[in-house]
Amino acid sequence: MNLSSDEKTLLYLIAKAGRPVAATDYFHGIHPPLPDLPEEGPERDAWVEAQLGLFGAYLGLDEKGLIEVAVPADGRTPDLVVPTDAGRALLG
């Protein structure tokens, strides 16, 4: 199965946690903002695009059956996810 770099990284971090986690908690760690990121401009646009790409990676992992919701969102916290057996197997 072909995974993007973001999908691989996100799946690895979710599996490494060893407990249900909010995938979005890892987004800034994967693509951190620059220390002096301006409110507008090409650097900001590139960072926002990278963050949106992580949402796509998150959805891709779900669509491919590599993660599943362990604890549904409750209005205060997002879905908490874990890797599926297929996700763990893919990681080796």
C-alpha positions as a printed Julia matrix, in Angstrom:
92×3 Matrix{Float64}:
   0.0    0.0    0.0
   1.35   3.39  -0.95
   1.28   6.04   1.77
   2.38   9.64   1.57
   5.15  10.81   3.85
   2.59  12.59   6.05
   0.42   9.46   6.24
   3.42   7.33   7.27
   4.53   9.81   9.91
   1.04  10.28  11.32
   0.36   6.53  11.45
   3.7    5.94  13.18
   2.99   8.59  15.84
  -0.54   7.31  16.46
   0.77   3.75  16.89
   3.7    4.86  19.05
   1.33   6.55  21.52
  -0.01   3.17  22.63
  -3.36   4.7   23.58
  -6.21   6.54  21.84
  -4.99   9.96  20.68
  -6.25  12.99  18.8
  -4.36  12.84  15.51
  -4.52  16.62  15.23
  -2.32  16.9   18.34
   0.61  15.83  16.16
   0.11  18.29  13.32
   2.31  21.08  14.7
   5.02  18.56  15.54
   5.07  17.19  12.01
   5.01  20.59  10.32
   5.86  23.15  13.02
   5.29  26.83  12.37
   8.39  28.95  11.94
   9.25  30.95  15.08
   8.44  34.3   13.47
   5.72  33.12  11.1
   4.0   36.21   9.69
   0.21  36.54   9.72
   0.23  36.84   5.92
   2.54  35.98   3.08
   4.01  33.0    1.25
   5.58  31.39   4.34
   2.25  31.46   6.15
   0.44  30.15   3.08
   2.91  27.26   2.76
   2.52  26.35   6.44
  -1.29  26.46   6.23
  -1.18  24.26   3.15
   1.03  21.75   5.01
  -1.46  21.71   7.91
  -4.36  21.11   5.52
  -2.33  18.32   3.92
  -2.16  16.65   7.33
  -5.95  16.64   7.52
  -5.9   14.91   4.14
  -3.39  12.38   5.48
  -5.62  11.78   8.52
  -8.64  11.18   6.28
  -6.54   8.97   4.01
  -5.51   6.74   6.91
  -9.15   6.36   7.89
 -10.3    5.66   4.31
  -7.57   3.02   3.94
  -8.68   1.32   7.15
  -5.39   1.98   8.93
  -6.83   3.88  11.89
 -10.17   3.76  13.69
 -12.02   5.85  16.21
 -11.65   4.42  19.71
 -13.35   7.3   21.54
 -15.83   9.42  19.57
 -15.71  13.21  19.75
 -17.92  14.65  22.46
 -18.07  18.33  21.58
 -15.11  19.22  23.79
 -12.52  16.77  22.51
 -11.98  15.41  18.99
 -12.17  11.76  17.99
  -9.43   9.73  19.63
  -7.98   7.17  17.25
  -5.84   4.05  17.33
  -4.22   2.05  14.54
  -6.16  -0.91  13.23
  -4.56  -4.35  12.9
  -3.87  -3.45   9.27
  -2.2   -0.19  10.34
   0.01  -1.99  12.86
   0.87  -4.68  10.31
   1.88  -2.04   7.77
   4.28  -0.52  10.28
   5.84  -3.94  10.84
